[in-house]
Amino acid sequence: MAQDLVKRGVELTALMTAGRWKRSRIPVRYTERQAAGRGAVARYYQASQASIS
């Protein structure tokens, strides 16, 4: 569920509320791959690919 929420753009604080987590360590661990796909490096490469097309 946490991974699906992150894929849809839910922020960490909302995810923590939904999962009833008090600390961010666990939801961050569950969703680290999805977060990497939305990070600065991923956005850079997506923009680079878009400018080539």
PDB file as gemmi writes it, atoms N, CA and C in Angstrom:
CRYST1    1.000    1.000    1.000  90.00  90.00  90.00 P 1                      
ATOM      1  N   MET A   1       0.809  -1.184   0.000  1.00  0.00           N  
ATOM      2  CA  MET A   1       0.000   0.000   0.000  1.00  0.00           C  
ATOM      3  C   MET A   1       0.861   1.260   0.000  1.00  0.00           C  
ATOM      4  N   ALA A   2       1.909   1.285   0.806  1.00  0.00           N  
ATOM      5  CA  ALA A   2       2.769   2.463   0.881  1.00  0.00           C  
ATOM      6  C   ALA A   2       3.394   2.767  -0.471  1.00  0.00           C  
ATOM      7  N   GLN A   3       3.835   1.744  -1.171  1.00  0.00           N  
ATOM      8  CA  GLN A   3       4.443   1.947  -2.482  1.00  0.00           C  
ATOM      9  C   GLN A   3       3.437   2.508  -3.479  1.00  0.00           C  
ATOM     10  N   ASP A   4       2.219   2.021  -3.440  1.00  0.00           N  
ATOM     11  CA  ASP A   4       1.177   2.517  -4.339  1.00  0.00           C  
ATOM     12  C   ASP A   4       0.866   3.989  -4.068  1.00  0.00           C  
ATOM     13  N   LEU A   5       0.829   4.353  -2.803  1.00  0.00           N  
ATOM     14  CA  LEU A   5       0.558   5.749  -2.450  1.00  0.00           C  
ATOM     15  C   LEU A   5       1.673   6.668  -2.939  1.00  0.00           C  
ATOM     16  N   VAL A   6       2.904   6.242  -2.791  1.00  0.00           N  
ATOM     17  CA  VAL A   6       4.026   7.055  -3.248  1.00  0.00           C  
ATOM     18  C   VAL A   6       4.008   7.194  -4.767  1.00  0.00           C  
ATOM     19  N   LYS A   7       3.671   6.120  -5.472  1.00  0.00           N  
ATOM     20  CA  LYS A   7       3.571   6.188  -6.934  1.00  0.00           C  
ATOM     21  C   LYS A   7       2.550   7.220  -7.380  1.00  0.00           C  
ATOM     22  N   ARG A   8       1.526   7.416  -6.568  1.00  0.00           N  
ATOM     23  CA  ARG A   8       0.475   8.393  -6.897  1.00  0.00           C  
ATOM     24  C   ARG A   8       0.792   9.795  -6.399  1.00  0.00           C  
ATOM     25  N   GLY A   9       1.973   9.961  -5.809  1.00  0.00           N  
ATOM     26  CA  GLY A   9       2.416  11.293  -5.428  1.00  0.00           C  
ATOM     27  C   GLY A   9       2.115  11.718  -4.004  1.00  0.00           C  
ATOM     28  N   VAL A  10       1.727  10.784  -3.149  1.00  0.00           N  
ATOM     29  CA  VAL A  10       1.438  11.120  -1.758  1.00  0.00           C  
ATOM     30  C   VAL A  10       2.744  11.473  -1.053  1.00  0.00           C  
ATOM     31  N   GLU A  11       2.748  12.564  -0.315  1.00  0.00           N  
ATOM     32  CA  GLU A  11       3.935  13.007   0.413  1.00  0.00           C  
ATOM     33  C   GLU A  11       4.158  12.159   1.661  1.00  0.00           C  
ATOM     34  N   LEU A  12       5.371  12.225   2.188  1.00  0.00           N  
ATOM     35  CA  LEU A  12       5.760  11.397   3.324  1.00  0.00           C  
ATOM     36  C   LEU A  12       4.877  11.632   4.545  1.00  0.00           C  
ATOM     37  N   THR A  13       4.566  12.868   4.860  1.00  0.00           N  
ATOM     38  CA  THR A  13       3.749  13.131   6.047  1.00  0.00           C  
ATOM     39  C   THR A  13       2.368  12.505   5.929  1.00  0.00           C  
ATOM     40  N   ALA A  14       1.769  12.580   4.754  1.00  0.00           N  
ATOM     41  CA  ALA A  14       0.455  11.964   4.543  1.00  0.00           C  
ATOM     42  C   ALA A  14       0.561  10.444   4.602  1.00  0.00           C  
ATOM     43  N   LEU A  15       1.641   9.914   4.070  1.00  0.00           N  
ATOM     44  CA  LEU A  15       1.872   8.467   4.122  1.00  0.00           C  
ATOM     45  C   LEU A  15       2.034   7.997   5.564  1.00  0.00           C  
ATOM     46  N   MET A  16       2.763   8.767   6.350  1.00  0.00           N  
ATOM     47  CA  MET A  16       2.950   8.417   7.757  1.00  0.00           C  
ATOM     48  C   MET A  16       1.629   8.440   8.507  1.00  0.00           C  
ATOM     49  N   THR A  17       0.784   9.391   8.204  1.00  0.00           N  
ATOM     50  CA  THR A  17      -0.528   9.456   8.838  1.00  0.00           C  
ATOM     51  C   THR A  17      -1.370   8.255   8.452  1.00  0.00           C  
ATOM     52  N   ALA A  18      -1.367   7.924   7.166  1.00  0.00           N  
ATOM     53  CA  ALA A  18      -2.160   6.789   6.684  1.00  0.00           C  
ATOM     54  C   ALA A  18      -1.681   5.475   7.286  1.00  0.00           C  
ATOM     55  N   GLY A  19      -0.374   5.327   7.443  1.00  0.00           N  
ATOM     56  CA  GLY A  19       0.179   4.095   7.983  1.00  0.00           C  
ATOM     57  C   GLY A  19       0.330   4.089   9.490  1.00  0.00           C  
ATOM     58  N   ARG A  20      -0.012   5.207  10.113  1.00  0.00           N  
ATOM     59  CA  ARG A  20       0.103   5.370  11.572  1.00  0.00           C  
ATOM     60  C   ARG A  20       1.530   5.203  12.077  1.00  0.00           C  
ATOM     61  N   TRP A  21       2.481   5.667  11.254  1.00  0.00           N  
ATOM     62  CA  TRP A  21       3.874   5.648  11.654  1.00  0.00           C  
ATOM     63  C   TRP A  21       4.212   6.963  12.343  1.00  0.00           C  
ATOM     64  N   LYS A  22       4.952   6.902  13.431  1.00  0.00           N  
ATOM     65  CA  LYS A  22       5.369   8.108  14.139  1.00  0.00           C  
ATOM     66  C   LYS A  22       6.742   8.576  13.682  1.00  0.00           C  
ATOM     67  N   ARG A  23       7.529   7.668  13.164  1.00  0.00           N  
ATOM     68  CA  ARG A  23       8.861   7.992  12.652  1.00  0.00           C  
ATOM     69  C   ARG A  23       8.922   7.651  11.176  1.00  0.00           C  
ATOM     70  N   SER A  24       9.719   8.394  10.454  1.00  0.00           N  
ATOM     71  CA  SER A  24       9.764   8.240   8.996  1.00  0.00           C  
ATOM     72  C   SER A  24      10.631   7.076   8.522  1.00  0.00           C  
ATOM     73  N   ARG A  25      11.408   6.488   9.385  1.00  0.00           N  
ATOM     74  CA  ARG A  25      12.363   5.457   8.968  1.00  0.00           C  
ATOM     75  C   ARG A  25      11.705   4.294   8.216  1.00  0.00           C  
ATOM     76  N   ILE A  26      10.626   3.761   8.733  1.00  0.00           N  
ATOM     77  CA  ILE A  26       9.996   2.585   8.122  1.00  0.00           C  
ATOM     78  C   ILE A  26       9.336   2.920   6.780  1.00  0.00           C  
ATOM     79  N   PRO A  27       8.478   3.935   6.682  1.00  0.00           N  
ATOM     80  CA  PRO A  27       7.889   4.213   5.370  1.00  0.00           C  
ATOM     81  C   PRO A  27       8.921   4.628   4.328  1.00  0.00           C  
ATOM     82  N   VAL A  28       9.982   5.291   4.748  1.00  0.00           N  
ATOM     83  CA  VAL A  28      11.047   5.646   3.800  1.00  0.00           C  
ATOM     84  C   VAL A  28      11.708   4.387   3.275  1.00  0.00           C  
ATOM     85  N   ARG A  29      11.940   3.438   4.141  1.00  0.00           N  
ATOM     86  CA  ARG A  29      12.548   2.173   3.725  1.00  0.00           C  
ATOM     87  C   ARG A  29      11.640   1.406   2.763  1.00  0.00           C  
ATOM     88  N   TYR A  30      10.338   1.385   3.060  1.00  0.00           N  
ATOM     89  CA  TYR A  30       9.388   0.685   2.199  1.00  0.00           C  
ATOM     90  C   TYR A  30       9.291   1.306   0.805  1.00  0.00           C  
ATOM     91  N   THR A  31       9.530   2.590   0.705  1.00  0.00           N  
ATOM     92  CA  THR A  31       9.271   3.298  -0.553  1.00  0.00           C  
ATOM     93  C   THR A  31      10.519   3.893  -1.188  1.00  0.00           C  
ATOM     94  N   GLU A  32      11.699   3.453  -0.790  1.00  0.00           N  
ATOM     95  CA  GLU A  32      12.914   4.082  -1.284  1.00  0.00           C  
ATOM     96  C   GLU A  32      13.080   3.985  -2.799  1.00  0.00           C  
ATOM     97  N   ARG A  33      12.669   2.920  -3.411  1.00  0.00           N  
ATOM     98  CA  ARG A  33      12.810   2.802  -4.869  1.00  0.00           C  
ATOM     99  C   ARG A  33      11.862   3.737  -5.610  1.00  0.00           C  
ATOM    100  N   GLN A  34      10.652   3.884  -5.114  1.00  0.00           N  
ATOM    101  CA  GLN A  34       9.712   4.799  -5.743  1.00  0.00           C  
ATOM    102  C   GLN A  34      10.184   6.245  -5.580  1.00  0.00           C  
ATOM    103  N   ALA A  35      10.720   6.565  -4.427  1.00  0.00           N  
ATOM    104  CA  ALA A  35      11.222   7.912  -4.171  1.00  0.00           C  
ATOM    105  C   ALA A  35      12.417   8.222  -5.079  1.00  0.00           C  
ATOM    106  N   ALA A  36      13.255   7.238  -5.326  1.00  0.00           N  
ATOM    107  CA  ALA A  36      14.398   7.450  -6.205  1.00  0.00           C  
ATOM    108  C   ALA A  36      13.937   7.785  -7.619  1.00  0.00           C  
ATOM    109  N   GLY A  37      12.841   7.210  -8.039  1.00  0.00           N  
ATOM    110  CA  GLY A  37      12.295   7.490  -9.362  1.00  0.00           C  
ATOM    111  C   GLY A  37      11.729   8.885  -9.504  1.00  0.00           C  
ATOM    112  N   ARG A  38      11.519   9.570  -8.379  1.00  0.00           N  
ATOM    113  CA  ARG A  38      10.988  10.930  -8.401  1.00  0.00           C  
ATOM    114  C   ARG A  38      12.032  11.966  -8.004  1.00  0.00           C  
ATOM    115  N   GLY A  39      13.250  11.530  -7.721  1.00  0.00           N  
ATOM    116  CA  GLY A  39      14.291  12.413  -7.217  1.00  0.00           C  
ATOM    117  C   GLY A  39      14.881  13.325  -8.279  1.00  0.00           C  
ATOM    118  N   ALA A  40      15.833  14.133  -7.848  1.00  0.00           N  
ATOM    119  CA  ALA A  40      16.446  15.127  -8.722  1.00  0.00           C  
ATOM    120  C   ALA A  40      17.158  14.498  -9.916  1.00  0.00           C  
ATOM    121  N   VAL A  41      17.883  13.426  -9.699  1.00  0.00           N  
ATOM    122  CA  VAL A  41      18.606  12.776 -10.795  1.00  0.00           C  
ATOM    123  C   VAL A  41      17.618  12.173 -11.795  1.00  0.00           C  
ATOM    124  N   ALA A  42      16.563  11.547 -11.305  1.00  0.00           N  
ATOM    125  CA  ALA A  42      15.551  10.977 -12.197  1.00  0.00           C  
ATOM    126  C   ALA A  42      14.887  12.068 -13.031  1.00  0.00           C  
ATOM    127  N   ARG A  43      14.568  13.203 -12.409  1.00  0.00           N  
ATOM    128  CA  ARG A  43      13.951  14.313 -13.155  1.00  0.00           C  
ATOM    129  C   ARG A  43      14.909  14.873 -14.201  1.00  0.00           C  
ATOM    130  N   TYR A  44      16.191  14.936 -13.871  1.00  0.00           N  
ATOM    131  CA  TYR A  44      17.193  15.411 -14.820  1.00  0.00           C  
ATOM    132  C   TYR A  44      17.231  14.524 -16.066  1.00  0.00           C  
ATOM    133  N   TYR A  45      17.298  13.212 -15.848  1.00  0.00           N  
ATOM    134  CA  TYR A  45      17.358  12.292 -16.976  1.00  0.00           C  
ATOM    135  C   TYR A  45      16.052  12.283 -17.769  1.00  0.00           C  
ATOM    136  N   GLN A  46      14.936  12.433 -17.112  1.00  0.00           N  
ATOM    137  CA  GLN A  46      13.654  12.510 -17.825  1.00  0.00           C  
ATOM    138  C   GLN A  46      13.611  13.755 -18.696  1.00  0.00           C  
ATOM    139  N   ALA A  47      14.096  14.865 -18.178  1.00  0.00           N  
ATOM    140  CA  ALA A  47      14.116  16.109 -18.950  1.00  0.00           C  
ATOM    141  C   ALA A  47      15.090  15.986 -20.119  1.00  0.00           C  
ATOM    142  N   SER A  48      16.219  15.316 -19.901  1.00  0.00           N  
ATOM    143  CA  SER A  48      17.194  15.113 -20.977  1.00  0.00           C  
ATOM    144  C   SER A  48      16.599  14.279 -22.094  1.00  0.00           C  
ATOM    145  N   GLN A  49      15.868  13.232 -21.737  1.00  0.00           N  
ATOM    146  CA  GLN A  49      15.237  12.377 -22.739  1.00  0.00           C  
ATOM    147  C   GLN A  49      14.154  13.128 -23.502  1.00  0.00           C  
ATOM    148  N   ALA A  50      13.425  13.991 -22.805  1.00  0.00           N  
ATOM    149  CA  ALA A  50      12.345  14.752 -23.442  1.00  0.00           C  
ATOM    150  C   ALA A  50      12.919  15.759 -24.451  1.00  0.00           C  
ATOM    151  N   SER A  51      14.071  16.333 -24.147  1.00  0.00           N  
ATOM    152  CA  SER A  51      14.660  17.307 -25.053  1.00  0.00           C  
ATOM    153  C   SER A  51      15.262  16.663 -26.291  1.00  0.00           C  
ATOM    154  N   ILE A  52      15.606  15.388 -26.201  1.00  0.00           N  
ATOM    155  CA  ILE A  52      16.138  14.642 -27.346  1.00  0.00           C  
ATOM    156  C   ILE A  52      15.022  14.293 -28.321  1.00  0.00           C  
ATOM    157  N   SER A  53      13.862  13.992 -27.803  1.00  0.00           N  
ATOM    158  CA  SER A  53      12.740  13.554 -28.657  1.00  0.00           C  
ATOM    159  C   SER A  53      12.152  14.672 -29.454  1.00  0.00           C  
TER     160      SER A  53                                                      
END                                                                             
